[in-house]
């Protein structure tokens, strides 16, 4: 039986938006069309992450933990999750080492620090945690905390030849739910093992496909 790769970055959006589109992507490698993503956001994201490596978060802001940023954008791949035919493969944002030798797994976001983001990204962070603690190769890493590090502009200063935008860091702890993630993985395994699920009536890609088919069919009559 095939083993299916789960990309944690799909959990918060594609999986929640349309089970059929998710099923098509993971099981049949059919991706939804990709909208252009403004390159400035990727640039800002990298500009935030790179200077953090090797720094104690507390030196960046007194509101952040006393822990050392050890690595950024690390690739991970897990062993097969027990009682399923799925595994995790993806890239986390930041791995931060605490004094006790355990790590905080951090997802960096450039967005409004709204409370619903904790629940929205909990499964994504749980997947990276599982991959780090149950790697397909190499030594496991013990993750004792999960968090979002959120940056959102709150003021702008105009200077001659430059504009300075302040992005105060907001730390948002995310609860660890290992059993919840394992159940989530089993639910996905059940989805992928079965027939094509029903499409979501609000899925923009399914609606786009049907509307295109309808117009093309009318024109060809």
C-alpha positions as CSV (number, residue, x, y, z in Angstrom):
1,X,0.0,0.0,0.0
2,X,1.2,3.5,-0.8
3,X,2.5,5.8,1.9
4,X,1.2,9.3,1.6
5,X,3.2,12.5,2.4
6,X,1.5,15.0,4.6
7,X,2.6,18.6,4.2
8,X,1.9,20.5,7.4
9,X,1.5,23.7,5.5
10,X,-1.7,22.3,3.9
11,X,-3.5,21.7,7.2
12,X,-4.6,25.3,8.1
13,X,-6.1,26.1,4.6
14,X,-6.4,23.4,1.9
15,X,-7.5,20.6,4.3
16,X,-10.0,22.9,6.0
17,X,-11.3,24.5,2.8
18,X,-12.1,21.4,0.7
19,X,-11.5,17.7,1.5
20,X,-11.8,16.8,-2.2
21,X,-9.1,19.3,-3.3
22,X,-6.9,18.0,-0.4
23,X,-7.6,14.4,-1.4
24,X,-6.7,15.1,-5.1
25,X,-3.5,16.8,-4.1
26,X,-2.1,14.2,-1.7
27,X,-3.4,11.0,-3.3
28,X,-3.3,12.0,-7.0
29,X,-0.7,14.8,-7.1
30,X,-3.3,17.2,-8.6
31,X,-2.6,20.7,-7.1
32,X,-5.0,23.6,-7.0
33,X,-3.9,26.6,-9.1
34,X,-1.5,28.7,-7.2
35,X,-2.2,32.4,-6.9
36,X,0.8,34.7,-7.1
37,X,2.2,35.4,-3.7
38,X,3.8,38.8,-3.3
39,X,7.5,38.3,-3.0
40,X,7.8,41.1,-0.4
41,X,6.3,38.8,2.2
42,X,8.9,36.1,1.7
43,X,11.6,38.7,1.8
44,X,10.3,40.1,5.1
45,X,9.9,36.7,6.5
46,X,13.5,35.8,5.8
47,X,14.7,39.1,7.0
48,X,13.0,38.4,10.4
49,X,14.3,34.9,10.7
50,X,17.9,35.1,9.6
51,X,19.1,37.7,12.2
52,X,17.4,35.7,15.0
53,X,19.7,32.6,14.5
54,X,22.3,32.5,17.3
55,X,20.4,35.1,19.4
56,X,18.7,34.7,22.7
57,X,15.0,35.7,22.1
58,X,15.1,37.7,25.4
59,X,17.7,40.0,23.8
60,X,15.1,40.8,21.1
61,X,12.3,41.6,23.5
62,X,11.8,41.2,27.2
63,X,8.4,39.6,26.4
64,X,10.1,36.7,24.6
65,X,11.4,33.5,26.3
66,X,15.0,33.2,27.6
67,X,16.1,30.7,24.9
68,X,18.6,30.5,22.0
69,X,17.5,30.4,18.4
70,X,19.5,27.4,17.0
71,X,18.2,27.0,13.5
72,X,15.7,28.3,10.9
73,X,13.8,26.7,8.0
74,X,14.8,23.2,8.8
75,X,13.5,20.3,6.7
76,X,12.0,17.4,8.5
77,X,10.6,14.0,7.6
78,X,8.9,11.6,10.0
79,X,8.7,7.9,10.2
80,X,5.3,6.4,9.2
81,X,2.8,7.3,11.8
82,X,1.6,4.2,13.7
83,X,-1.6,2.5,12.4
84,X,-1.7,4.7,9.3
85,X,-0.1,4.9,5.9
86,X,0.9,8.5,6.2
87,X,4.1,10.4,7.2
88,X,5.0,14.1,7.7
89,X,7.4,16.0,5.5
90,X,7.9,19.7,5.5
91,X,9.9,22.7,6.7
92,X,9.6,24.4,10.1
93,X,10.5,28.1,10.8
94,X,12.5,28.3,14.0
95,X,14.0,25.8,16.5
96,X,14.8,27.4,19.8
97,X,16.9,25.7,22.5
98,X,16.0,26.1,26.2
99,X,18.4,25.8,29.1
100,X,17.1,22.4,30.0
101,X,18.2,21.1,26.6
102,X,14.6,20.8,25.2
103,X,13.4,22.9,22.3
104,X,10.6,25.4,21.5
105,X,9.2,24.9,18.0
106,X,8.3,28.3,16.6
107,X,6.2,29.3,13.6
108,X,6.8,32.9,12.5
109,X,3.8,34.8,11.1
110,X,3.5,38.2,9.6
111,X,-0.1,38.9,10.3
112,X,-2.5,40.2,13.0
113,X,-2.0,38.5,16.4
114,X,-5.5,37.1,16.7
115,X,-6.3,34.4,19.1
116,X,-7.9,32.1,16.5
117,X,-4.5,31.6,14.9
118,X,-3.5,29.4,17.9
119,X,-6.1,26.9,17.0
120,X,-5.6,27.4,13.3
121,X,-1.9,26.5,13.4
122,X,-1.9,24.0,16.3
123,X,-2.1,20.9,14.0
124,X,0.6,22.3,11.7
125,X,3.0,22.8,14.7
126,X,2.0,19.4,16.1
127,X,3.0,17.7,12.8
128,X,6.4,19.3,12.8
129,X,6.8,18.3,16.5
130,X,6.0,14.7,15.6
131,X,8.5,14.7,12.7
132,X,11.3,16.1,14.9
133,X,10.6,13.6,17.7
134,X,10.1,10.7,15.3
135,X,12.4,11.3,12.4
136,X,12.8,9.0,9.5
137,X,16.5,9.5,9.8
138,X,18.8,11.0,12.4
139,X,18.4,11.7,16.1
140,X,15.1,12.8,17.7
141,X,14.7,16.3,19.1
142,X,12.6,16.8,22.2
143,X,10.0,19.6,21.8
144,X,8.7,20.9,25.1
145,X,6.9,24.0,23.8
146,X,5.1,25.3,20.7
147,X,4.5,28.9,19.8
148,X,3.7,31.5,17.2
149,X,6.0,34.5,16.9
150,X,3.8,37.1,15.2
151,X,4.9,40.4,13.7
152,X,2.4,43.0,12.6
153,X,3.2,46.7,11.8
154,X,1.9,49.2,14.3
155,X,3.6,52.4,13.3
156,X,5.4,54.1,10.5
157,X,8.1,56.8,10.5
158,X,9.0,58.8,7.5
159,X,12.6,59.8,7.1
160,X,14.6,61.4,4.3
161,X,15.3,58.6,1.8
162,X,13.7,55.9,3.9
163,X,10.6,54.7,5.7
164,X,10.8,52.8,9.0
165,X,8.0,50.4,10.0
166,X,7.8,49.0,13.5
167,X,6.9,45.3,13.8
168,X,6.7,44.6,17.6
169,X,7.0,40.8,18.3
170,X,4.1,39.1,19.8
171,X,4.6,35.7,21.5
172,X,1.6,33.3,21.3
173,X,2.1,29.9,23.1
174,X,0.3,27.0,21.4
175,X,-0.8,24.1,23.5
176,X,0.7,20.7,22.8
177,X,-1.8,18.0,21.9
178,X,0.0,14.9,20.8
179,X,-3.0,12.6,21.0
180,X,-5.0,15.1,19.1
181,X,-2.4,15.2,16.3
182,X,-2.3,11.4,16.1
183,X,-6.1,11.3,15.8
184,X,-5.9,13.9,13.1
185,X,-3.4,11.8,11.2
186,X,-5.7,8.8,11.4
187,X,-8.6,10.9,10.1
188,X,-6.5,11.9,7.1
189,X,-5.4,8.3,6.6
190,X,-9.1,7.3,6.5
191,X,-9.9,10.1,4.1
192,X,-7.0,9.0,1.7
193,X,-7.9,5.3,2.0
194,X,-11.5,5.9,0.9
195,X,-13.2,7.1,-2.3
196,X,-13.2,10.7,-3.4
197,X,-15.0,12.8,-0.7
198,X,-17.7,15.3,-1.4
199,X,-16.5,18.7,-2.5
200,X,-17.1,21.7,-0.3
201,X,-19.9,23.9,-1.8
202,X,-17.8,27.0,-0.9
203,X,-14.6,25.8,-2.4
204,X,-13.5,28.5,-4.9
205,X,-11.5,26.0,-7.0
206,X,-14.4,23.5,-7.4
207,X,-16.8,26.4,-8.2
208,X,-14.2,27.7,-10.7
209,X,-13.9,24.3,-12.4
210,X,-17.7,23.8,-12.7
211,X,-18.3,27.4,-14.0
212,X,-15.6,26.9,-16.6
213,X,-17.1,23.5,-17.7
214,X,-20.5,25.1,-17.9
215,X,-19.4,28.0,-20.1
216,X,-17.2,25.8,-22.3
217,X,-20.1,23.3,-22.7
218,X,-22.6,26.1,-23.7
219,X,-20.2,27.5,-26.2
220,X,-19.6,24.1,-27.8
221,X,-23.3,23.4,-28.3
